[in-house]
Amino acid sequence: GGEDATRRALCASASAAAVAEKRPRASAKPYALEWLNAIKDMQDIHSSREFVETIRREVLGKRVFVFLRDGRILDLSKGATVLDAAFSIHTDVGLHLDRALINGHEVQLSYELHNGDVVSIKTSEDARPQLDWLRMAQRRSTRSKLRAYFKREGCFDTATTAPAPGKDIG
């Protein structure tokens, strides 16, 4: 019944990801093969319920999958915030992030994403990163992009990465 459909859907996702993983990409994600191999190792599980629970615990437990309004899926590490999602879409989206909606409701940029959330990022040409975003960012790549921005703008003393004296951000 429903469990078999879930199992087929998970296997189809794994197959699609495996095909995509064979294509060369500049930003290949090393964990992708790890979770595919985990699914391969579970082939000896005979109960659909056991299979789904094992996938949920061992594979999905470390990741969060959210939807963008255009239907794309973002695969982020557990604990990722709206801010991390914006930067994972594109650096310019993160740098011009103005506000965000989750499931149609406005949330703080520090909101921790949950599986199945529908994320809508609103940008503005006038919006600029704030120093406190460094504390909100959970992904290393988000913090790195923010630090690069602040250095370019002269907000950091490049020797110490401390805020430059007297520099007003935003």
C-alpha positions as CSV (number, residue, x, y, z in Angstrom):
1,G,0.0,0.0,0.0
2,G,1.2,3.4,1.0
3,E,4.5,2.1,2.5
4,D,5.4,0.5,-0.8
5,A,4.7,3.7,-2.6
6,T,6.9,5.6,-0.2
7,R,9.7,3.0,-0.7
8,R,9.4,3.3,-4.5
9,A,9.5,7.1,-4.2
10,L,12.7,6.9,-2.1
11,C,14.3,4.5,-4.4
12,A,13.4,6.6,-7.5
13,S,14.9,9.7,-5.7
14,A,18.0,7.7,-5.0
15,S,18.2,6.6,-8.7
16,A,17.8,10.1,-10.0
17,A,20.4,11.4,-7.6
18,A,22.8,8.6,-8.7
19,V,22.4,9.6,-12.3
20,A,22.9,13.3,-11.4
21,E,26.0,12.4,-9.3
22,K,27.6,10.8,-12.4
23,R,27.5,14.2,-14.2
24,P,30.5,16.3,-13.5
25,R,29.7,19.4,-11.4
26,A,31.9,22.2,-10.1
27,S,30.2,22.0,-6.7
28,A,29.7,18.3,-6.3
29,K,28.5,17.5,-2.7
30,P,30.5,14.7,-1.1
31,Y,27.6,13.6,1.1
32,A,25.5,12.7,-1.9
33,L,27.3,9.5,-2.5
34,E,27.3,8.7,1.2
35,W,23.5,8.7,1.5
36,L,23.1,6.8,-1.8
37,N,25.5,4.1,-0.5
38,A,23.5,4.0,2.8
39,I,20.4,3.2,0.7
40,K,22.3,0.5,-1.2
41,D,23.3,-1.1,2.2
42,M,19.7,-1.3,3.2
43,Q,18.6,-3.5,0.4
44,D,18.5,-6.5,2.7
45,I,15.6,-4.9,4.7
46,H,12.4,-6.7,3.7
47,S,9.8,-4.7,5.6
48,S,8.6,-1.5,4.0
49,R,8.0,0.1,7.4
50,E,11.6,-0.9,8.5
51,F,13.0,0.5,5.3
52,V,11.2,3.8,5.6
53,E,12.2,4.1,9.3
54,T,15.8,3.3,8.5
55,I,15.9,6.0,5.7
56,R,14.3,8.5,8.0
57,R,16.7,7.9,10.9
58,E,20.0,7.2,9.1
59,V,19.8,9.3,5.9
60,L,17.2,12.1,6.4
61,G,18.1,12.7,10.0
62,K,21.2,14.7,9.0
63,R,19.6,16.6,6.2
64,V,16.6,19.0,5.8
65,F,14.7,19.2,2.5
66,V,12.7,22.3,1.8
67,F,10.8,23.5,-1.2
68,L,11.1,26.8,-3.1
69,R,7.9,28.3,-4.5
70,D,9.0,27.3,-8.0
71,G,9.1,23.6,-7.0
72,R,12.9,23.3,-6.6
73,I,14.1,21.4,-3.6
74,L,17.0,22.6,-1.4
75,D,19.0,19.9,0.4
76,L,20.6,21.5,3.4
77,S,22.2,20.2,6.6
78,K,20.0,19.9,9.6
79,G,20.0,23.2,11.6
80,A,20.1,25.3,8.5
81,T,18.4,28.7,8.7
82,V,16.4,30.8,6.2
83,L,19.6,32.9,5.8
84,D,21.5,29.7,4.8
85,A,18.7,28.8,2.3
86,A,19.0,32.3,0.7
87,F,22.8,31.9,0.2
88,S,22.4,28.4,-1.1
89,I,20.1,29.6,-3.8
90,H,22.6,32.2,-5.0
91,T,25.1,34.5,-3.3
92,D,23.3,37.6,-4.7
93,V,20.0,36.3,-3.2
94,G,21.7,36.1,0.2
95,L,23.4,39.5,-0.1
96,H,20.1,41.2,-1.0
97,L,17.8,39.2,1.4
98,D,15.1,41.5,2.7
99,R,12.7,39.1,4.4
100,A,11.5,35.5,4.2
101,L,8.2,33.6,4.3
102,I,7.9,30.0,5.5
103,N,4.7,28.3,4.5
104,G,3.2,31.7,3.7
105,H,4.1,33.3,7.1
106,E,6.9,35.8,7.6
107,V,9.7,34.5,9.8
108,Q,13.0,35.8,11.3
109,L,16.1,35.1,9.2
110,S,17.4,32.9,12.0
111,Y,14.4,30.6,11.6
112,E,15.6,26.9,11.6
113,L,14.2,25.1,8.6
114,H,12.2,21.9,8.9
115,N,11.6,19.1,6.3
116,G,8.8,20.1,3.9
117,D,8.9,23.8,4.6
118,V,8.0,26.0,1.6
119,V,10.5,28.8,1.5
120,S,9.9,32.2,-0.2
121,I,12.8,34.6,-0.2
122,K,12.1,38.3,-0.8
123,T,15.0,40.4,-2.0
124,S,15.5,44.1,-2.4
125,E,18.2,46.1,-4.2
126,D,18.5,48.2,-1.0
127,A,18.9,45.3,1.4
128,R,22.4,44.6,2.7
129,P,23.9,42.0,5.0
130,Q,24.1,42.9,8.7
131,L,27.0,41.8,11.0
132,D,24.6,39.8,13.2
133,W,23.9,37.5,10.2
134,L,27.2,35.8,11.0
135,R,25.7,34.5,14.2
136,M,22.5,33.3,12.4
137,A,24.3,31.4,9.7
138,Q,24.7,27.7,10.4
139,R,26.5,26.7,7.2
140,R,30.2,27.3,6.8
141,S,29.7,28.5,3.2
142,T,27.1,31.1,4.3
143,R,29.5,32.5,6.9
144,S,32.4,32.5,4.4
145,K,30.3,34.5,1.8
146,L,29.3,37.0,4.5
147,R,32.9,37.4,5.7
148,A,34.0,38.0,2.1
149,Y,31.3,40.6,1.7
150,F,32.2,42.4,4.9
151,K,35.9,42.5,4.0
152,R,35.1,43.9,0.5
153,E,33.0,46.6,2.1
154,G,35.7,47.4,4.6
155,C,33.6,46.3,7.6
156,F,36.4,43.9,8.8
157,D,39.9,44.6,9.8
158,T,41.5,42.0,7.5
159,A,44.1,41.1,10.0
160,T,41.7,40.2,12.8
161,T,38.3,39.9,11.0
162,A,37.0,42.1,13.7
163,P,34.6,44.9,12.7
164,A,36.5,47.9,11.5
165,P,36.4,50.8,14.0
166,G,33.5,53.2,13.3
167,K,32.1,51.3,10.4
168,D,28.3,51.4,10.3
169,I,26.8,48.4,8.4
170,G,23.6,48.7,6.5
